[in-house]
Amino acid sequence: MLIKRPFDLTDNDVTDYALYQRRRDFLKTLGGIALIGASGLPLSAAAKSTFSTDEEQTPFDDITTYNNFYEFGTDKSDPAQYASIMKTSPWSVTVDGECAKPGKLNLEDILKPHSKEERIYRLRCVEGWSMVIPWLGFPLADLLKRFEPTSKAKYVSFETLFDPEQMPGQKRNVLDWPYAEGLRMDEAMHPLSFIATGLYGKDLLNQNGAPLRLVVPWKYGFKSIKSIVKISFVEEQPNTSWGRSAPGEYGFYSNVNPEVDHPRWSQRKERRIGEFRKRDTLMFNGYAEQVASLYSGLDLRKNY
Amino acid sequence: MRAQTSVQIREPYFTKVFKPVVFALALLPLALLGWGVWQDTLGANPIETITRSLGEWTLRFLLLTLLLSTLRQATGWVQGIRLRRMLGLFAFFYGVLHLLSYLWLDQFFDWAEIWYDIVERPFITVGMLAFVLMTPLALTSFKAAIRKLGRNWQRLHTLIYPLAVLGVLHFWWLADSKARTEVPLIYAVLLAVLLGERLWRWSVPRFSKIPVTR
């Protein structure tokens, strides 16, 4: 294009990028010190995963202060500010529906059989920003298999805690509470689908969905439901909170797809938090090789 | 004309103290943003913070500009009208910075992507239109233009009404369809009050006791 030259700056020409770099270096040093201090503790126990990306990880304070968790308010800074009200201990999860072993389990009983591993995943928000997050947790499939879903279980649905006293954002009617999400059974059983209980080697903070949350890295962030209290195996495609709120904007699948736009945000590009220029969004958030086969024969324009 | 003298600021104070103070205050949001960039306190996504903040200040100055004549109606404070050009130009100033932060920081002058945004996203379309309407007002704000345009100047500057509506709509449509409209709603209500006052004043002329001056 004609007017391209004068603006052909590199990242280094921009002052606040340099500031960023300095902050990142500072944080890395801090992180390093923290890791040395904590060695012998959880992180060394976490196995490395072949599913992890080696892309630069988003700083801890960005991951924990820039959140969408409407149960605590609609501003990105609200969850970090208010989520500490939520009590995550004791915590229990109800499992019901089409499975042989339904029941209500304490958090401890949910976690006990699973050894934690680290998964460094890209996270892409439908709003057009992204992060790289080192999660700590275990595969969702390992958890679901324990309840022995029957052949009737075609989908699995999840619910977040509903308690306006602990989640003041629920006093407002911005979404249908409790927050509900769901996956097709084969998506849920995919080895990339993950239950996170921590990040950066520490326990999950409330604003990131403590004590346990879903992580589905090839779908937009809102599919990765936080603070799970209910898991149901169902026959029919479950309703989701965002799907009910704006069915034309938020489909059931919500796979990251640069070709299908949201009415308010182009999905072709994204801003990686901490970076100055936008980067191209990859099909299935870069996990196409692993997950594209799940959707062969499905029109992703219709089934957005 | 009654009761006017009681609310006037003495002339030397108005021009030498009051006006410069308002000018400095109007620059404060920009200074705070600059400070935030310098100190890295604008959060994880500073570009979003900058763009949104500049956009909101554009709207705030538009509403302040409109407020001055309502204030005159309500309190008889005629002097305030002399701040109107300055505040209007500040609205344009923040509007330019808001647009620039979108074009540069957000889209990095990716013209194809920007055009796609304008065509595909109603809230961008409306925002761009508001900016286009604001430009001739800023360009004709100097004295020679006012003299030259005569009555047409008044006519031209009624564009502030549709452009303020478009500005609020731009903010409204940016917000989630259901989730985040509370803040835009505040602006919508304030604008409705300011425009409603004018409709009332124009439709019931006998109530406007104070002659219209520029």
Interface residues (C-beta under 8 A of the other chain):
Chain A: M1 I3 K4 F7 D16 L19 Y20 R23 D61 D62 T65 Y66 Y70 T74 K76 S77 W129 V174 L175 S245 A246 E249 D261 P263 R264 S266 R268 K269 R271 I273 G274 F276 R277 K278
Chain B: V37 W38 D40 G43 A44 N45 P46 I47 E48 W104 L105 Q107 F108 F109 D110 W111 A112 E113 Y116 D117 E120 R121 P122 F123 W173 L174 D176 S177 K178 A179 R180
